[in-house]
Amino acid sequence: MKRLLSLLLLGAAGTALAAPPAAHRIFIAGDSTAATYGPERAPQAGWGQKLPDWTADGWEVRNHAVGGRSTRSFIDEGRLDAIAREIGAGDVLLIQFGHNDARREDTARYTDPATDYPQLLRRFVEVARTRGATPVLITPAARMLYDFRSLLDTHGRYTLAMRDLATREGVALIDLDAASSDWIRAHGEDGAKPYFMLTQGKADGTHFSEAGADAIACLVAAGWRGIDAEAPVKPVTAAECEALPAPAAAAVSPSVVVQERHIAIEQPGPHDGLGTTTAYPFFDDATGLDLVFRKRALHPGATIGDHVNDKDEIYYVLSGRGRLVLGDTVREVGPGDAILTRDGDRHALDQVGDEDLVIFIVYRPVRLRDCGDRPVPPPDARCASTSPAGGGGGIATS
């Protein structure tokens, strides 16, 4: 009997010794940019589903990010409660919101960046801390959204609000907005496109291709390492993330039909203009096409700011009325008017009256050359050292 008991105790001890240690867990609360996508959505992917490739051994990623959610709707749907039931001591909660919090027209999701947004973010922080876990705030990933050759900041006040909250509450912060903006600029407008869902018939500079999701997950890891040398991620730098390969773009894209309602983008008046406009960047993702074709609706009060052209450009007025400044002349324009503005000429356009001013815009994109030791492209190409890169990034420049 004693021998049997000894064998049983020895077996139990051996089983205990053989059991692997419990894995620490990284929970993710966020939106579609971090969410996990199935193969039917390929090549779309979120950085959360790629983060396991960048985590340290012994750590498990629990991705609770869901498309379309803001801090408010994520909490209202009970998703933070679900995390609270699982998360425990030694775990980490990564918190990234902001894309959908800015949807002012949707009361179920909108949060004021000065009040609601930081208050709701604080609830995520409290859930983690009260359960012995570590909260980490992550500013929203930048959109690949260009206008007049400049990357637009679409998260502004939300990024600032999260930074302020992190400082006040003593919470670790990964500034993904800044890091991903630098990453996009490093690749340039055209070079960054393969990392996003800029596919035929769709101009989506918010969501990532698999290569883009991998690069953003890498930036999350690099940012985390940058603020905590003991962070449970692989040692990697932002420069290494920038060097990750993207899928090669097709030499010539096929013929395609695009429906404008699928590509409409609301923007402020270009060239520092006033008011609100809607841009339709037709065929922006087409490769092997040396022509830009755009439509823009200037809503009442909107303007295209006074600027000097860096290329030849044609406007055609479809509907509405406008006030055109072309060099030293001012005139009214309306349906059927075609306007040629030459490289180096100054012009501006104001919407007039109650009806939207709707125009077509056609031009050849400004090509850049390096001006260094590499071979120089054709003489009509501009020097990259003196002319900013890009033309619209899915966005009409006029």
Backbone torsions as a table, in degrees:
resi	resn	phi	psi	omega
1	MET	NA	-44.8	179.1
2	LYS	-63.4	-38.0	179.6
3	ARG	-64.1	-40.6	179.4
4	LEU	-64.6	-42.1	179.9
5	LEU	-64.0	-39.6	179.4
6	SER	-64.1	-40.2	178.8
7	LEU	-64.8	-40.9	178.7
8	LEU	-63.2	-43.7	179.8
9	LEU	-64.9	-39.6	179.6
10	LEU	-65.6	-39.5	178.3
11	GLY	-65.2	-40.7	178.9
12	ALA	-64.8	-40.1	179.1
13	ALA	-65.1	-39.8	178.8
14	GLY	-64.4	-40.2	178.0
15	THR	-62.8	-42.0	180.0
16	ALA	-63.9	-40.2	-179.8
17	LEU	-67.5	-33.0	-176.7
18	ALA	-78.3	-20.9	-176.7
19	ALA	-65.6	129.8	179.8
20	PRO	-69.2	149.9	177.7
21	PRO	-65.3	148.8	179.4
22	ALA	-63.5	133.1	-179.1
23	ALA	-73.7	139.8	169.6
24	HIS	-74.9	155.1	-172.3
25	ARG	-126.4	143.6	174.0
26	ILE	-111.8	113.8	177.7
27	PHE	-93.8	143.1	177.4
28	ILE	-121.1	125.0	171.6
29	ALA	-113.2	121.5	-176.5
30	GLY	-173.9	-162.0	-174.2
31	ASP	-113.9	-158.7	-173.6
32	SER	-64.4	-26.0	-179.1
33	THR	-69.7	-20.9	178.8
34	ALA	-106.1	-11.1	-170.9
35	ALA	-66.4	164.8	175.9
36	THR	-98.0	135.1	-178.6
37	TYR	-119.2	143.9	177.6
38	GLY	-79.2	171.1	-178.1
39	PRO	-61.4	-24.0	179.6
40	GLU	-68.8	-16.3	179.3
41	ARG	-99.0	1.4	-178.5
42	ALA	-57.4	143.3	9.0
43	PRO	-90.4	14.1	-178.6
44	GLN	-68.7	139.8	178.6
45	ALA	-152.4	157.5	176.1
46	GLY	-110.4	155.5	-176.7
47	TRP	-66.0	-25.5	179.3
48	GLY	-63.7	-35.8	-179.4
49	GLN	-76.0	-17.2	176.9
50	LYS	-95.4	-11.5	-176.5
51	LEU	-61.3	-33.8	178.2
52	PRO	-55.3	-27.9	179.1
53	ASP	-70.2	-14.6	-176.5
54	TRP	-114.9	2.6	-179.0
55	THR	-90.1	158.3	179.6
56	ALA	-74.5	159.1	177.7
57	ASP	-60.1	143.1	177.8
58	GLY	88.9	3.2	179.1
59	TRP	-116.5	137.0	-178.5
60	GLU	-114.6	136.5	179.6
61	VAL	-97.6	126.7	174.4
62	ARG	-111.8	101.2	-173.8
63	ASN	-91.9	107.2	178.1
64	HIS	-100.1	5.1	-179.2
65	ALA	-65.2	140.0	-178.0
66	VAL	-136.3	138.6	-179.2
67	GLY	-60.1	143.3	174.1
68	GLY	81.9	2.2	-174.9
69	ARG	-95.0	145.3	171.2
70	SER	-110.5	178.0	175.2
71	THR	-56.5	-40.4	-177.0
72	ARG	-67.6	-52.9	-175.0
73	SER	-70.2	-31.4	177.1
74	PHE	-61.5	-42.5	178.8
75	ILE	-72.2	-45.9	-176.7
76	ASP	-61.7	-29.6	179.6
77	GLU	-84.4	2.9	176.9
78	GLY	81.8	13.3	-176.0
79	ARG	-76.3	-32.7	174.4
80	LEU	-69.1	-35.9	176.4
81	ASP	-61.7	-38.1	178.9
82	ALA	-63.5	-40.2	176.2
83	ILE	-65.2	-41.6	-178.6
84	ALA	-59.6	-32.5	-179.6
85	ARG	-73.3	-20.7	-176.9
86	GLU	-103.6	-38.9	-169.6
87	ILE	-69.0	147.3	-178.4
88	GLY	-148.9	-172.8	-177.5
89	ALA	-57.6	135.9	178.5
90	GLY	88.4	-11.9	178.7
91	ASP	-81.8	172.3	178.1
92	VAL	-128.7	141.8	174.4
93	LEU	-117.8	112.2	174.5
94	LEU	-89.4	130.0	-171.8
95	ILE	-124.2	111.0	178.5
96	GLN	-131.3	113.0	175.6
97	PHE	-141.8	167.0	177.0
98	GLY	146.1	-36.0	-179.2
99	HIS	-57.5	-49.2	-174.8
100	ASN	-92.5	-16.1	175.6
101	ASP	-64.4	-22.8	-177.0
102	ALA	-85.9	1.3	-177.6
103	ARG	-79.6	85.0	-174.1
104	ARG	-60.1	-30.2	-177.0
105	GLU	-75.6	-10.2	-175.8
106	ASP	-114.3	100.2	-175.5
107	THR	-66.9	-21.5	178.8
108	ALA	-73.4	-18.6	-177.4
109	ARG	-120.0	-30.0	-172.4
110	TYR	-62.8	139.4	171.7
111	THR	-134.7	139.8	176.9
112	ASP	-73.3	125.6	-177.0
113	PRO	-65.3	-18.2	-179.5
114	ALA	-88.3	-21.0	-173.9
115	THR	-130.2	-73.1	-174.1
116	ASP	-58.5	-46.0	-173.1
117	TYR	-58.2	-54.7	178.6
118	PRO	-65.5	-32.9	178.6
119	GLN	-64.5	-41.5	-179.8
120	LEU	-73.3	-37.1	175.0
121	LEU	-60.0	-36.2	179.8
122	ARG	-62.2	-30.3	178.1
123	ARG	-66.6	-37.2	175.0
124	PHE	-63.0	-43.9	179.8
125	VAL	-60.9	-44.6	-178.3
126	GLU	-64.9	-39.4	178.1
127	VAL	-58.3	-45.5	179.9
128	ALA	-65.2	-49.4	-173.4
129	ARG	-67.0	-39.0	-178.4
130	THR	-68.4	-16.2	179.6
131	ARG	-107.4	12.2	176.1
132	GLY	80.3	11.2	178.9
133	ALA	-96.1	167.6	-179.0
134	THR	-105.9	120.1	175.6
135	PRO	-84.2	143.3	174.2
136	VAL	-133.9	120.3	178.1
137	LEU	-85.5	141.2	178.7
138	ILE	-129.8	118.4	177.4
139	THR	-65.1	150.1	-174.1
140	PRO	-63.3	143.1	178.2
141	ALA	-62.1	142.2	-179.2
142	ALA	-67.3	149.0	171.9
143	ARG	-86.1	148.3	174.7
144	MET	-87.0	77.9	-172.1
145	LEU	-131.0	108.4	-177.7
146	TYR	-107.6	149.4	169.9
147	ASP	-149.3	131.8	-178.3
148	PHE	50.2	45.5	174.5
149	ARG	66.9	15.3	179.6
150	SER	-122.7	137.2	175.3
151	LEU	-71.5	125.6	-177.8
152	LEU	-82.2	141.8	173.0
153	ASP	-90.6	106.5	-175.6
154	THR	-99.9	-3.0	-176.2
155	HIS	-112.0	-13.0	179.8
156	GLY	5.8	-87.5	-172.0
157	ARG	-67.4	-28.0	178.9
158	TYR	-72.7	-40.7	175.6
159	THR	-63.0	-45.2	179.2
160	LEU	-61.8	-40.9	-179.9
161	ALA	-64.0	-39.2	179.1
162	MET	-69.2	-39.6	177.4
163	ARG	-61.4	-43.3	-179.9
164	ASP	-63.3	-42.3	179.2
165	LEU	-62.7	-43.1	179.5
166	ALA	-59.0	-40.5	179.4
167	THR	-67.5	-46.2	-177.9
168	ARG	-64.7	-41.0	-173.7
169	GLU	-94.5	-3.0	-179.0
170	GLY	66.3	39.8	-178.8
171	VAL	-102.4	138.9	176.4
172	ALA	-61.2	141.7	-177.5
173	LEU	-130.9	126.2	169.0
174	ILE	-100.5	115.1	-176.0
175	ASP	-87.3	77.3	-177.6
176	LEU	-69.9	-30.1	177.0
177	ASP	-57.9	-50.0	-179.9
178	ALA	-66.5	-45.0	-176.5
179	ALA	-65.2	-42.3	-178.6
180	SER	-74.0	-30.3	174.0
181	SER	-63.4	-44.9	177.5
182	ASP	-62.8	-39.0	179.4
183	TRP	-63.3	-44.9	178.2
184	ILE	-62.3	-46.7	-179.2
185	ARG	-62.6	-35.9	-180.0
186	ALA	-63.2	-35.7	179.2
187	HIS	-83.1	-23.1	-175.6
188	GLY	82.9	163.0	-174.3
189	GLU	-57.2	-49.1	-179.6
190	ASP	-73.9	-39.5	-178.0
191	GLY	-65.2	-26.5	-178.3
192	ALA	-84.1	-17.5	-173.6
193	LYS	-56.8	-41.5	-178.4
194	PRO	-63.2	-15.5	179.3
195	TYR	-83.3	-7.3	-177.9
196	PHE	-118.9	171.3	-178.9
197	MET	-85.5	59.1	176.9
198	LEU	-97.4	77.1	-175.5
199	THR	-104.5	169.9	-178.3
200	GLN	-55.3	128.5	178.0
201	GLY	79.3	5.5	-177.2
202	LYS	-143.9	128.2	178.2
203	ALA	-112.7	84.9	-174.8
204	ASP	-116.5	96.2	178.1
205	GLY	-95.2	14.9	178.5
206	THR	-99.7	-44.5	-173.9
207	HIS	-95.7	156.6	-169.1
208	PHE	-104.9	148.2	163.4
209	SER	-74.4	175.0	179.6
210	GLU	-60.5	-39.7	178.4
211	ALA	-64.4	-39.7	178.5
212	GLY	-66.9	-42.7	178.8
213	ALA	-61.8	-39.0	178.5
214	ASP	-65.0	-41.6	179.4
215	ALA	-66.1	-39.9	179.3
216	ILE	-68.7	-40.1	175.5
217	ALA	-60.0	-38.9	176.3
218	CYS	-61.9	-42.5	178.6
219	LEU	-65.2	-35.8	174.9
220	VAL	-61.2	-46.6	179.3
221	ALA	-62.6	-44.3	179.9
222	ALA	-63.6	-42.1	178.5
223	GLY	-65.1	-37.5	179.1
224	TRP	-66.5	-44.8	177.8
225	ARG	-62.7	-33.0	-178.5
226	GLY	-66.4	-27.5	-180.0
227	ILE	-104.1	-11.1	-178.5
228	ASP	-152.0	106.7	-178.2
229	ALA	-64.1	-18.5	-179.6
230	GLU	-99.5	9.7	-178.7
231	ALA	-58.5	143.5	-174.5
232	PRO	-79.5	52.3	178.7
233	VAL	-134.3	164.0	179.7
234	LYS	-69.0	146.7	177.8
235	PRO	-70.0	113.4	-177.3
236	VAL	-148.8	153.6	-179.8
237	THR	-115.5	161.9	178.4
238	ALA	-60.7	-34.9	178.8
239	ALA	-62.8	-38.3	177.5
240	GLU	-68.0	-34.8	177.4
241	CYS	-65.7	-39.7	179.6
242	GLU	-63.7	-26.9	-176.6
243	ALA	-84.6	-5.3	179.6
244	LEU	-62.9	136.8	-174.7
245	PRO	-73.3	149.6	173.2
246	ALA	-110.7	154.6	176.6
247	PRO	-62.5	140.8	-179.6
248	ALA	-68.8	138.3	177.3
249	ALA	-74.4	148.3	178.7
250	ALA	-63.8	143.4	-178.8
251	ALA	-61.4	-45.7	178.3
252	VAL	-139.2	121.9	-179.3
253	SER	-80.2	157.3	-176.6
254	PRO	-76.5	168.8	172.7
255	SER	-62.9	148.7	-173.6
256	VAL	-156.3	154.0	172.7
257	VAL	-111.1	131.0	-177.6
258	VAL	-119.7	133.4	175.9
259	GLN	-96.8	125.4	-172.0
260	GLU	-61.1	-30.2	-177.8
261	ARG	-66.6	-19.6	-179.3
262	HIS	-83.0	-12.9	-175.3
263	ILE	-122.2	3.5	-177.1
264	ALA	-61.7	135.6	179.6
265	ILE	-133.7	125.7	177.7
266	GLU	-80.6	134.0	-178.2
267	GLN	-143.3	157.9	169.1
268	PRO	-71.1	166.1	176.8
269	GLY	-56.3	129.3	-176.9
270	PRO	-69.5	165.6	-179.4
271	HIS	55.5	44.6	-180.0
272	ASP	61.3	31.0	176.6
273	GLY	-76.4	177.4	-177.1
274	LEU	-99.0	164.4	169.6
275	GLY	72.4	-162.9	-174.9
276	THR	-119.5	139.8	177.3
277	THR	-130.8	164.8	171.2
278	THR	-120.2	124.0	-179.2
279	ALA	-102.9	144.7	177.7
280	TYR	-126.0	94.2	-175.4
281	PRO	-84.2	77.8	-178.0
282	PHE	-61.2	134.5	172.2
283	PHE	57.6	29.4	-177.4
284	ASP	-65.3	-28.5	-178.4
285	ASP	-92.3	-0.1	-179.4
286	ALA	-68.2	136.3	178.1
287	THR	-105.7	151.5	-178.1
288	GLY	74.0	19.4	-179.7
289	LEU	-118.7	108.8	-176.5
290	ASP	-93.4	54.3	-179.1
291	LEU	-156.5	137.8	176.7
292	VAL	-110.4	127.5	-179.2
293	PHE	-127.4	118.8	-173.9
294	ARG	-131.4	157.0	167.9
295	LYS	-126.6	140.9	176.3
296	ARG	-139.3	131.8	174.2
297	ALA	-103.7	117.3	175.3
298	LEU	-92.0	111.5	-179.1
299	HIS	-75.8	162.9	-175.8
300	PRO	-48.7	128.3	-179.9
301	GLY	91.0	-4.8	-176.6
302	ALA	-85.5	153.3	178.7
303	THR	-141.7	155.0	163.1
304	ILE	-97.9	119.0	-171.6
305	GLY	-64.1	156.0	178.6
306	ASP	-64.1	122.8	-177.6
307	HIS	-155.4	165.1	177.6
308	VAL	-100.3	127.8	-178.6
309	ASN	-65.7	142.8	172.0
310	ASP	-106.7	14.2	-178.5
311	LYS	-166.6	164.4	168.0
312	ASP	-72.1	141.3	-175.1
313	GLU	-148.9	141.5	179.1
314	ILE	-118.2	131.1	170.4
315	TYR	-109.0	143.3	171.0
316	TYR	-131.4	124.6	-176.1
317	VAL	-84.8	119.0	178.2
318	LEU	-86.2	-44.2	-177.9
319	SER	-158.8	162.9	179.5
320	GLY	85.7	-179.0	-179.6
321	ARG	-125.8	150.8	179.9
322	GLY	-146.0	163.1	175.8
323	ARG	-112.8	115.1	-175.2
324	LEU	-103.4	129.4	169.0
325	VAL	-105.7	117.5	-178.6
326	LEU	-128.9	102.6	-173.2
327	GLY	65.2	-119.5	-179.3
328	ASP	-100.8	6.3	-177.4
329	THR	-108.2	150.8	177.1
330	VAL	-129.5	131.8	179.1
331	ARG	-152.9	161.0	176.1
332	GLU	-88.3	143.1	177.7
333	VAL	-126.9	153.0	-179.2
334	GLY	-152.2	-170.0	-175.7
335	PRO	-52.7	133.1	179.8
336	GLY	93.1	-12.8	178.6
337	ASP	-78.0	130.7	174.1
338	ALA	-112.1	135.2	-172.5
339	ILE	-124.4	123.0	174.4
340	LEU	-103.9	118.2	175.4
341	THR	-111.9	125.7	-172.5
342	ARG	-91.6	157.4	176.4
343	ASP	-54.3	124.6	179.6
344	GLY	94.3	-10.3	178.5
345	ASP	-85.3	154.4	179.5
346	ARG	-101.0	137.7	174.9
347	HIS	-155.9	163.2	175.6
348	ALA	-151.7	158.9	-178.7
349	LEU	-144.2	126.8	179.4
350	ASP	-113.8	136.9	171.4
351	GLN	-72.4	142.1	-179.0
352	VAL	-129.2	138.3	175.8
353	GLY	88.8	-166.3	-174.8
354	ASP	-91.8	-14.6	-175.8
355	GLU	-96.5	142.4	175.3
356	ASP	-54.6	141.8	170.2
357	LEU	-94.3	114.5	-175.4
358	VAL	-112.5	126.5	-176.4
359	ILE	-131.7	150.9	165.1
360	PHE	-94.4	147.5	178.9
361	ILE	-131.7	129.6	-179.8
362	VAL	-132.5	133.6	175.4
363	TYR	-163.6	164.6	171.0
364	ARG	-93.6	134.1	-176.7
365	PRO	-64.3	148.6	176.1
366	VAL	-69.7	123.4	178.4
367	ARG	-93.0	146.5	-177.0
368	LEU	-109.7	146.9	170.8
369	ARG	-124.0	158.9	-171.8
370	ASP	-75.8	-34.1	-178.1
371	CYS	65.5	13.7	179.2
372	GLY	-108.0	-137.5	-176.3
373	ASP	-87.2	-10.5	-178.7
374	ARG	-78.4	161.6	178.3
375	PRO	-56.2	142.0	-177.2
376	VAL	-94.6	128.0	176.7
377	PRO	-66.5	-172.0	-174.9
378	PRO	-53.4	155.6	-173.4
379	PRO	-65.1	-18.0	179.1
380	ASP	-83.2	-3.0	176.5
381	ALA	-76.2	144.1	-179.5
382	ARG	-89.5	159.8	-177.7
383	CYS	-79.6	126.8	-177.4
384	ALA	-65.2	-21.2	-178.8
385	SER	-79.7	-15.9	-178.4
386	THR	-119.2	-11.9	-178.0
387	SER	-125.4	126.2	-179.0
388	PRO	-59.6	153.9	-176.6
389	ALA	-77.0	152.2	166.3
390	GLY	92.3	174.8	-179.7
391	GLY	-135.7	-33.3	-177.3
392	GLY	-165.4	-24.9	178.1
393	GLY	53.3	46.6	-175.6
394	GLY	88.0	3.6	-174.2
395	ILE	-129.0	137.5	174.9
396	ALA	-66.1	137.7	-179.0
397	THR	-87.6	-5.5	178.2
398	SER	-135.1	NA	NA
